[in-house]
Amino acid sequence: MAAQNSAGIQTLLDAEREAQKIVQKSREYRTKRVKDARSEAQKEIEEYRKQKDEEFKKFEKEHSSGNKAAEEQAETDAQKELDNIKKIGNEQGNKVVEDLVKAVMDVRPQVPDKRVEA
């Protein structure tokens, strides 16, 4: 009877070892599948990002030509205005300086209309 119990226990231990091997293989397979799924998802993300970058560059190229023309026009207008200001400054700069010096040097004190009485 002891031999039979011993054989039964040995059979159960063998079955448990076999079950542990099966569980270990399942875990390894699951881990491998998760890694494969992550790498596949990463590839899909990169492809999607690349596609969207190309679409953006195409969109930017199509719509930036109008902006460049507007920028060039604004730059031209600003340069014309600066040239005009410099021209006026050169023509009337001396008169402005003379008027400022005259205003500083010719002081004419005036009593205000409303005086504050102390």
JOPE-V30601 format. One record per backbone hydrogen bond with DSSP energy under -0.5 kcal/mol. NH is the residue of the N-H (numbers start at 1). CO is the residue of the C=O. E is the energy in kcal/mol with one decimal. If there is no record, write none. Layout:
# JOPE-V30601
nh: <NH:NH>
co: <CO:CO>
e: <E:E>
This chain:
# JOPE-V30601
nh: <5:6:7:8:9:10:11:12:13:14:15:16:17:18:19:20:21:22:23:24:25:26:27:28:29:30:31:32:33:34:35:36:37:38:39:40:41:42:43:44:45:46:47:48:49:50:51:52:53:54:55:56:57:58:59:60:61:62:63:64:65:67:68:69:70:71:72:73:74:75:76:77:78:79:80:81:82:83:84:85:86:87:88:89:90:91:92:93:96:97:98:99:100:101:102:103:104:105:106:107:115:117>
co: <1:2:3:4:5:6:7:8:9:10:11:12:13:14:15:16:17:18:19:20:21:22:23:24:25:26:27:28:29:30:31:32:33:34:35:36:37:38:39:40:41:42:43:44:45:46:47:48:49:50:51:52:53:54:55:56:57:58:59:60:61:63:64:65:66:67:68:69:70:71:72:73:74:75:76:77:78:79:80:81:82:83:84:85:86:87:88:89:92:93:94:95:96:97:98:99:100:101:102:105:113:115>
e: <-2.4:-2.4:-2.5:-2.2:-2.7:-2.5:-2.2:-2.3:-2.6:-2.5:-2.4:-2.4:-2.5:-2.4:-2.4:-2.5:-2.2:-2.2:-2.6:-2.6:-2.5:-2.3:-2.4:-2.5:-2.6:-2.7:-2.7:-2.5:-2.6:-2.4:-2.3:-2.6:-2.7:-2.4:-2.5:-2.5:-2.6:-2.5:-2.1:-2.3:-2.5:-2.5:-2.4:-2.6:-2.9:-2.5:-2.4:-2.5:-2.5:-2.2:-2.2:-2.6:-2.6:-2.3:-2.6:-3.3:-2.5:-2.3:-2.2:-1.7:-0.6:-0.7:-2.4:-1.8:-2.1:-2.8:-2.6:-2.3:-2.6:-2.5:-2.3:-2.6:-2.6:-2.3:-2.3:-2.3:-2.4:-2.4:-2.3:-2.4:-2.5:-2.3:-2.4:-2.5:-2.5:-2.2:-2.9:-1.6:-2.1:-2.2:-2.6:-2.6:-2.3:-2.6:-2.7:-2.3:-1.9:-2.6:-2.7:-1.2:-0.6:-0.7>
